[in-house]
């Protein structure tokens, strides 16, 4: 499943410059993600915060942090694009893990008998 974020371009009164109002997010929940993805960084998943759907993320490295992209919240263009890049990195890492798991699943098949 691809991570999907739908946002509306707006000019918010409480922010200077162009903004994005997050309308919808689609992403796998933490319970649907492989263990090796959840157990190290970076990761992102679908969750709820204060009753609102959001994508929570955690990324290591200078200038990055733990945070969330929340439905109904307005983000200035620069911050929104930074968060998109963080989520993109998380998605790329998950794709690599899923490719390895798929390859292993084709190799790790059949039955084996152990005589002791």
Secondary structure, 3 states (H helix, E strand, C coil): CCCEEEEEEECCCCCCCCEEEEEEEECCEHHHCCHHHHCCCCEEEEEEECCEEEEEEECCCCCCCEEEEECCCEEEHHHHHHHHHHHHHHHHHHHHHHHHHHHHHHHCCCCCCCCC
